[in-house]
């Protein structure tokens, strides 16, 4: 996105379809800008906890625990520049897990489960009143 005014706001909205399998799986996501995490889009620092925009916890159910989820995300920042800005969703994993975006873990060709989802990212410029 190329903002038209440095004082305008950039609104980021995303929905990320994730699947994960593993003991104590913890897939998480954060907004990125120019290849780096936007620190202000994440939660506060607390000990060794990862700072993320959104996450889910797969639980302590053993290696065969499979979960699918859509992680919602939203963030707003001041544009700050009128040059092109590249935003992204950065996907990370906590623990020893297998994780996929936009598909299920097993990905079997069945009509009733193992669905494939679609993730999206919207960047919108909004002028202040």
C-alpha atoms as an extended CHARMM CRD file, in Angstrom:
* protein
*
       129  EXT
         1         1  UNK       CA              0.0000000000        0.0000000000        0.0000000000  PROA      1               0.0000000000
         2         2  UNK       CA              1.2290000000        3.5160000000       -0.7690000000  PROA      2               0.0000000000
         3         3  UNK       CA             -0.2880000000        6.0200000000        1.6780000000  PROA      3               0.0000000000
         4         4  UNK       CA             -1.3320000000        9.3920000000        0.2530000000  PROA      4               0.0000000000
         5         5  UNK       CA             -0.6490000000       11.3030000000        3.4920000000  PROA      5               0.0000000000
         6         6  UNK       CA              1.7330000000       10.6250000000        6.3860000000  PROA      6               0.0000000000
         7         7  UNK       CA             -1.0260000000       11.4240000000        8.9340000000  PROA      7               0.0000000000
         8         8  UNK       CA             -3.4890000000        8.8920000000        7.5390000000  PROA      8               0.0000000000
         9         9  UNK       CA             -4.1300000000        5.6290000000        9.3490000000  PROA      9               0.0000000000
        10        10  UNK       CA             -3.4270000000        2.1930000000        7.9110000000  PROA      10              0.0000000000
        11        11  UNK       CA             -5.9540000000       -0.3780000000        9.0890000000  PROA      11              0.0000000000
        12        12  UNK       CA             -4.8350000000       -4.0080000000        8.8240000000  PROA      12              0.0000000000
        13        13  UNK       CA             -7.3300000000       -6.8620000000        9.0250000000  PROA      13              0.0000000000
        14        14  UNK       CA             -6.5260000000      -10.5220000000        8.5180000000  PROA      14              0.0000000000
        15        15  UNK       CA             -7.9360000000      -13.9860000000        8.9940000000  PROA      15              0.0000000000
        16        16  UNK       CA             -5.4260000000      -16.8430000000        8.8570000000  PROA      16              0.0000000000
        17        17  UNK       CA             -6.5860000000      -20.4650000000        8.4610000000  PROA      17              0.0000000000
        18        18  UNK       CA             -4.1370000000      -22.7420000000       10.3010000000  PROA      18              0.0000000000
        19        19  UNK       CA             -3.9290000000      -26.4060000000       11.1540000000  PROA      19              0.0000000000
        20        20  UNK       CA             -1.4880000000      -27.9150000000       13.6290000000  PROA      20              0.0000000000
        21        21  UNK       CA             -0.5650000000      -31.2680000000       15.0980000000  PROA      21              0.0000000000
        22        22  UNK       CA              1.8050000000      -32.0640000000       17.8960000000  PROA      22              0.0000000000
        23        23  UNK       CA              2.2350000000      -32.1850000000       21.6060000000  PROA      23              0.0000000000
        24        24  UNK       CA              1.6150000000      -28.7390000000       23.1090000000  PROA      24              0.0000000000
        25        25  UNK       CA              1.1840000000      -27.0820000000       19.7210000000  PROA      25              0.0000000000
        26        26  UNK       CA              1.0550000000      -23.3190000000       19.7790000000  PROA      26              0.0000000000
        27        27  UNK       CA              0.7710000000      -21.7480000000       16.3180000000  PROA      27              0.0000000000
        28        28  UNK       CA              0.7900000000      -17.9780000000       16.3830000000  PROA      28              0.0000000000
        29        29  UNK       CA              0.7600000000      -15.0630000000       14.0000000000  PROA      29              0.0000000000
        30        30  UNK       CA              1.8590000000      -11.4460000000       13.9470000000  PROA      30              0.0000000000
        31        31  UNK       CA              1.6100000000       -8.5890000000       11.4810000000  PROA      31              0.0000000000
        32        32  UNK       CA              4.7930000000       -7.7850000000        9.6020000000  PROA      32              0.0000000000
        33        33  UNK       CA              6.0070000000       -4.6810000000        7.7970000000  PROA      33              0.0000000000
        34        34  UNK       CA              9.0190000000       -4.7540000000        5.5150000000  PROA      34              0.0000000000
        35        35  UNK       CA              9.8740000000       -8.2790000000        6.6880000000  PROA      35              0.0000000000
        36        36  UNK       CA              9.8890000000       -7.5360000000       10.4340000000  PROA      36              0.0000000000
        37        37  UNK       CA              7.2200000000       -8.0290000000       13.0890000000  PROA      37              0.0000000000
        38        38  UNK       CA              5.3090000000       -4.8510000000       13.9320000000  PROA      38              0.0000000000
        39        39  UNK       CA              6.0330000000       -4.8260000000       17.6640000000  PROA      39              0.0000000000
        40        40  UNK       CA              3.0850000000       -2.5500000000       18.4900000000  PROA      40              0.0000000000
        41        41  UNK       CA              0.6910000000       -5.0660000000       16.8930000000  PROA      41              0.0000000000
        42        42  UNK       CA              1.6170000000       -7.7140000000       19.4720000000  PROA      42              0.0000000000
        43        43  UNK       CA              0.8700000000       -8.2650000000       23.1270000000  PROA      43              0.0000000000
        44        44  UNK       CA              3.0190000000       -7.0480000000       25.9860000000  PROA      44              0.0000000000
        45        45  UNK       CA              6.3010000000       -8.7300000000       26.8710000000  PROA      45              0.0000000000
        46        46  UNK       CA              6.0570000000      -11.0480000000       29.8760000000  PROA      46              0.0000000000
        47        47  UNK       CA              8.9320000000      -13.3480000000       30.7640000000  PROA      47              0.0000000000
        48        48  UNK       CA              9.6260000000      -15.9100000000       28.0200000000  PROA      48              0.0000000000
        49        49  UNK       CA              6.1660000000      -15.6610000000       26.4580000000  PROA      49              0.0000000000
        50        50  UNK       CA              6.1200000000      -14.9270000000       22.7260000000  PROA      50              0.0000000000
        51        51  UNK       CA              4.6610000000      -11.5870000000       21.6750000000  PROA      51              0.0000000000
        52        52  UNK       CA              1.9700000000      -12.2940000000       19.0900000000  PROA      52              0.0000000000
        53        53  UNK       CA             -1.0380000000      -10.6640000000       17.4360000000  PROA      53              0.0000000000
        54        54  UNK       CA             -3.1710000000      -13.8220000000       17.6300000000  PROA      54              0.0000000000
        55        55  UNK       CA             -2.6850000000      -17.4870000000       18.5880000000  PROA      55              0.0000000000
        56        56  UNK       CA             -4.3040000000      -20.7430000000       19.5900000000  PROA      56              0.0000000000
        57        57  UNK       CA             -3.1070000000      -23.4930000000       21.8900000000  PROA      57              0.0000000000
        58        58  UNK       CA             -3.4560000000      -27.0850000000       20.7410000000  PROA      58              0.0000000000
        59        59  UNK       CA             -3.2410000000      -28.5470000000       24.2410000000  PROA      59              0.0000000000
        60        60  UNK       CA             -1.4280000000      -31.4160000000       25.9030000000  PROA      60              0.0000000000
        61        61  UNK       CA             -3.1170000000      -34.2230000000       24.0160000000  PROA      61              0.0000000000
        62        62  UNK       CA             -0.1760000000      -36.0080000000       22.4370000000  PROA      62              0.0000000000
        63        63  UNK       CA              1.2200000000      -36.0860000000       18.9330000000  PROA      63              0.0000000000
        64        64  UNK       CA             -2.0510000000      -37.1150000000       17.3110000000  PROA      64              0.0000000000
        65        65  UNK       CA             -3.9330000000      -34.0120000000       18.4360000000  PROA      65              0.0000000000
        66        66  UNK       CA             -4.9950000000      -32.1110000000       15.3220000000  PROA      66              0.0000000000
        67        67  UNK       CA             -6.7120000000      -28.7510000000       15.3870000000  PROA      67              0.0000000000
        68        68  UNK       CA             -7.9120000000      -26.3220000000       12.7370000000  PROA      68              0.0000000000
        69        69  UNK       CA             -8.6550000000      -22.7140000000       13.4620000000  PROA      69              0.0000000000
        70        70  UNK       CA             -9.0290000000      -19.2830000000       11.9200000000  PROA      70              0.0000000000
        71        71  UNK       CA             -6.9820000000      -16.6620000000       13.7260000000  PROA      71              0.0000000000
        72        72  UNK       CA             -8.5030000000      -13.1750000000       13.4740000000  PROA      72              0.0000000000
        73        73  UNK       CA             -6.1920000000      -10.1570000000       13.4960000000  PROA      73              0.0000000000
        74        74  UNK       CA             -6.6680000000       -6.3830000000       13.4710000000  PROA      74              0.0000000000
        75        75  UNK       CA             -4.2910000000       -3.4570000000       13.9170000000  PROA      75              0.0000000000
        76        76  UNK       CA             -4.1130000000        0.2490000000       13.0660000000  PROA      76              0.0000000000
        77        77  UNK       CA             -1.0740000000        2.4880000000       12.7540000000  PROA      77              0.0000000000
        78        78  UNK       CA             -0.2500000000        5.9490000000       11.4620000000  PROA      78              0.0000000000
        79        79  UNK       CA              1.0970000000        5.7850000000        7.9020000000  PROA      79              0.0000000000
        80        80  UNK       CA              4.2060000000        7.8140000000        8.7410000000  PROA      80              0.0000000000
        81        81  UNK       CA              5.3840000000        7.8950000000        5.1080000000  PROA      81              0.0000000000
        82        82  UNK       CA              4.0490000000        8.2650000000        1.5760000000  PROA      82              0.0000000000
        83        83  UNK       CA              6.2740000000        5.5580000000        0.1120000000  PROA      83              0.0000000000
        84        84  UNK       CA              5.1510000000        2.0080000000       -0.6150000000  PROA      84              0.0000000000
        85        85  UNK       CA              4.7230000000       -0.1130000000        2.5340000000  PROA      85              0.0000000000
        86        86  UNK       CA              4.6610000000       -3.9220000000        2.3830000000  PROA      86              0.0000000000
        87        87  UNK       CA              2.5660000000       -5.6020000000        5.0740000000  PROA      87              0.0000000000
        88        88  UNK       CA              2.3630000000       -9.3320000000        5.7770000000  PROA      88              0.0000000000
        89        89  UNK       CA              1.1750000000      -11.9470000000        8.2140000000  PROA      89              0.0000000000
        90        90  UNK       CA              4.0680000000      -13.7960000000        9.8310000000  PROA      90              0.0000000000
        91        91  UNK       CA              3.2950000000      -17.3390000000       10.9860000000  PROA      91              0.0000000000
        92        92  UNK       CA              5.3690000000      -18.9230000000       13.7400000000  PROA      92              0.0000000000
        93        93  UNK       CA              5.1990000000      -22.0840000000       15.7880000000  PROA      93              0.0000000000
        94        94  UNK       CA              5.8060000000      -22.8710000000       19.4010000000  PROA      94              0.0000000000
        95        95  UNK       CA              6.8730000000      -26.3700000000       20.3070000000  PROA      95              0.0000000000
        96        96  UNK       CA              7.6420000000      -29.3690000000       18.1300000000  PROA      96              0.0000000000
        97        97  UNK       CA              4.6690000000      -29.3060000000       15.7730000000  PROA      97              0.0000000000
        98        98  UNK       CA              3.6130000000      -29.7410000000       12.1780000000  PROA      98              0.0000000000
        99        99  UNK       CA              1.6880000000      -26.7500000000       10.9080000000  PROA      99              0.0000000000
       100       100  UNK       CA              0.0450000000      -25.6980000000        7.6300000000  PROA      100             0.0000000000
       101       101  UNK       CA             -1.6590000000      -22.5760000000        6.3530000000  PROA      101             0.0000000000
       102       102  UNK       CA             -4.7970000000      -22.9520000000        4.1720000000  PROA      102             0.0000000000
       103       103  UNK       CA             -5.0040000000      -26.7360000000        4.4330000000  PROA      103             0.0000000000
       104       104  UNK       CA             -5.4780000000      -29.4790000000        6.9660000000  PROA      104             0.0000000000
       105       105  UNK       CA             -2.6600000000      -31.5610000000        8.4140000000  PROA      105             0.0000000000
       106       106  UNK       CA             -3.5700000000      -34.8610000000        6.7770000000  PROA      106             0.0000000000
       107       107  UNK       CA             -5.1450000000      -33.2730000000        3.6490000000  PROA      107             0.0000000000
       108       108  UNK       CA             -7.1930000000      -36.3070000000        2.6570000000  PROA      108             0.0000000000
       109       109  UNK       CA             -9.5250000000      -35.9920000000       -0.3230000000  PROA      109             0.0000000000
       110       110  UNK       CA            -12.8310000000      -36.4060000000        1.5140000000  PROA      110             0.0000000000
       111       111  UNK       CA            -16.1720000000      -34.6560000000        1.1210000000  PROA      111             0.0000000000
       112       112  UNK       CA            -17.0090000000      -34.2300000000        4.8200000000  PROA      112             0.0000000000
       113       113  UNK       CA            -13.8400000000      -33.0590000000        6.5430000000  PROA      113             0.0000000000
       114       114  UNK       CA            -10.2220000000      -32.1280000000        5.8200000000  PROA      114             0.0000000000
       115       115  UNK       CA            -11.3800000000      -28.8250000000        4.3700000000  PROA      115             0.0000000000
       116       116  UNK       CA             -9.0980000000      -26.2800000000        2.7590000000  PROA      116             0.0000000000
       117       117  UNK       CA             -9.5020000000      -22.7170000000        3.9290000000  PROA      117             0.0000000000
       118       118  UNK       CA             -8.4540000000      -19.3610000000        2.5520000000  PROA      118             0.0000000000
       119       119  UNK       CA             -6.5220000000      -16.7310000000        4.4630000000  PROA      119             0.0000000000
       120       120  UNK       CA             -6.8140000000      -13.0350000000        3.7220000000  PROA      120             0.0000000000
       121       121  UNK       CA             -5.0530000000       -9.7730000000        4.5120000000  PROA      121             0.0000000000
       122       122  UNK       CA             -6.6140000000       -6.3530000000        3.9340000000  PROA      122             0.0000000000
       123       123  UNK       CA             -4.6640000000       -3.0790000000        4.2140000000  PROA      123             0.0000000000
       124       124  UNK       CA             -6.8520000000        0.0170000000        4.0970000000  PROA      124             0.0000000000
       125       125  UNK       CA             -5.8590000000        3.6930000000        4.2550000000  PROA      125             0.0000000000
       126       126  UNK       CA             -8.1710000000        5.9530000000        6.2590000000  PROA      126             0.0000000000
       127       127  UNK       CA             -7.9330000000        9.7440000000        6.4700000000  PROA      127             0.0000000000
       128       128  UNK       CA             -8.4660000000       11.3430000000        9.9150000000  PROA      128             0.0000000000
       129       129  UNK       CA            -11.5270000000       13.5220000000       10.3850000000  PROA      129             0.0000000000
